[in-house]
Amino acid sequence: MKSDCVVVTGRGTVNAIAKNVKAFASALKAGVCGIGPVTLFDTSGYRSHTGAQVRDFDPRRHIPEEYTLKRMSRSDCMAMAATLEALSEAGLKPFPEELAADTGVVIGGGAGGMLECEPVFARYLENGADRLPGSAFASFSCASSADHIATHLKLMGPKTTFMTACSSGATAIGYAADLIRQEAADAVVCGGTEPLCRITYSAFNALQAVDPDYCRPFDRHRRGMSLGEGAGILILESLDHALKRGARIYGEVLGCGISCDANHMTAPDPKAAGAVGAMTAALADAGISPKDVDYINAHGTATPANDLMEIQGIKTVFGSRAQHVPVSSTKSMIGHTLGAAGAIEAVVCMLAIEQGFLPPTIHHETPDEACDLDVVPGRSRETAPNIVLSNSFAFGGNNTSLVLGRWSRSGGAR
């Protein structure tokens, strides 16, 4: 057994097609689309009126009464709900006091409590009030989700929030794994959370980066992304720590690669140098080669430039084998959840490994000659991937790739 082995012992999620892991697996297999009309705010002035909204989300159905919801935003509540599910799956609920000092929290964030702050500030502008109520901004920061998780659970290990746009959740998982390998923590609650809000929605509409209907990753007629919201959480532990307490192990974090395009604030490097760098670094960190990868969960935003860049990057890294590795985009179902995307997609990969299936790229109807890889169109596929690569390529050229794998007592996934 590897002394630096970091394993996944718990998973939790809230997203547009499911509010728990079990339902999420079923929805992924069925190719359920969570993209529909946005009702959280008025979209009448925008190019698009759709998004992957988490509907009928009542925090009290997921968060017990002993956890106060005061000053917790929608984003915080989704993160807390996913965290409690992940802890329950890991056998850590209620959380043991003796483990608190060596358990960290690392969360990727984005808009934070912006959804709640926007109407408060609008009323301020309209009414000309002398001051804004401080309580309205208690969860404004994207760091508030990590703060609430640590405070409610009394976790005293390292606490960090990442804000690297659409790669935030993936970066949080990679950093959390490093904390464990460096013996800075025995366990880490990690992942990402993101709400839909007006400022994000208006910004992507202004960029004309959204599809008015629903996103079609890798399809010839793709017109842009569908924004989404949700949270994804993993419980990571050192292998020794997990085995000592008899935890069930769902998989392993094998490697992480991070790079920067250094190209443009919103446009990817057309030569895919940053994407290639992140994927290559992740494989090297995992100690594997491209021939070992069974499935790629693509960034797959359905914007013309991003899809082409990612396909080119995969072809560069995988060479002739690229034609034989399935590549799908689950954003076609759950939308682009920005700061939570890499974390929710890590949950997807863990489910694919555990339950033996590949999630589909739905809405893919017209193949694009430039995106000529196996994109698992339309329907999920029964197979048993051992090692998966998950890509998150963000605005500002912030790229993170994760390598996740099946674990076994005989020596892990490798």
PESULFEN-V504656 format. One record per backbone hydrogen bond with DSSP energy under -1.0 kcal/mol. CO is the residue of the C=O (numbers start at 1). NH is the residue of the N-H. Records with the same first field share a line. If there is no record, write none. Layout:
BEGIN
CO = NH ; NH
END
This chain:
BEGIN
2 = 5
5 = 239
6 = 253
7 = 237
8 = 250
10 = 235
12 = 233
14 = 231
18 = 15
20 = 24
21 = 25
22 = 26
23 = 27
24 = 28
25 = 29
26 = 30
27 = 32
36 = 51
43 = 46
49 = 38
51 = 36 ; 53
52 = 229
58 = 61
59 = 62 ; 63
64 = 67
69 = 72
73 = 77
74 = 78
75 = 79
76 = 80
77 = 81
78 = 82
79 = 83
80 = 84
81 = 85
82 = 86
83 = 87
84 = 88
85 = 89
86 = 90
87 = 92
88 = 91
96 = 99
97 = 100
100 = 103 ; 156
102 = 186 ; 187
103 = 157
104 = 189
105 = 160
106 = 191
107 = 162
108 = 193
111 = 114
113 = 117
114 = 118
117 = 121
118 = 122
119 = 123
120 = 124
121 = 125
122 = 126
123 = 127
124 = 128
133 = 136
134 = 137
135 = 138
137 = 140
141 = 144
143 = 147
144 = 148
145 = 149
146 = 150
147 = 151
148 = 152
149 = 153
150 = 155
158 = 105
160 = 107
162 = 109
164 = 167
165 = 168
167 = 171
168 = 172
169 = 173
170 = 174
171 = 175
172 = 176
173 = 177
174 = 178
175 = 179
176 = 180
177 = 181
178 = 182
179 = 184
180 = 183
186 = 238
187 = 104
188 = 236
189 = 106
190 = 234
191 = 108
192 = 232
194 = 230
197 = 201
198 = 202
199 = 203
200 = 204
201 = 205
202 = 206
203 = 207
204 = 209
205 = 208
209 = 225
216 = 219
219 = 222
225 = 211
226 = 336
227 = 52
230 = 194
231 = 14
232 = 192
233 = 12
234 = 190
235 = 9
236 = 188
237 = 7
238 = 242
239 = 243
240 = 244
241 = 245
242 = 247
243 = 246
251 = 8
252 = 405
255 = 403
257 = 401
259 = 399
265 = 396
269 = 272
272 = 276
273 = 277
274 = 278
275 = 279
276 = 280
277 = 281
278 = 282
279 = 283
280 = 284
281 = 285
282 = 286
283 = 288
289 = 292
290 = 293
295 = 389
296 = 328
297 = 391
302 = 224
303 = 307
304 = 308
305 = 309
306 = 310
307 = 311
308 = 312
309 = 313
310 = 314
311 = 315
312 = 316
313 = 317
314 = 318
315 = 319
318 = 321
319 = 322
321 = 324
326 = 296
328 = 298
329 = 332
330 = 333 ; 334
331 = 335
333 = 34
336 = 228
337 = 340
338 = 341
340 = 344
341 = 345
342 = 346
343 = 347
344 = 348
345 = 349
346 = 350
347 = 351
348 = 352
349 = 353
350 = 354
351 = 355
352 = 356 ; 357
358 = 381
361 = 378
366 = 220
368 = 371
373 = 375
374 = 327
376 = 361
377 = 379
381 = 358
386 = 406
387 = 294
388 = 404
389 = 297
390 = 402
392 = 400
394 = 397
397 = 261 ; 399
398 = 394
399 = 259
400 = 392
401 = 257
402 = 390
403 = 254 ; 255
404 = 388
405 = 252
408 = 411 ; 412
END
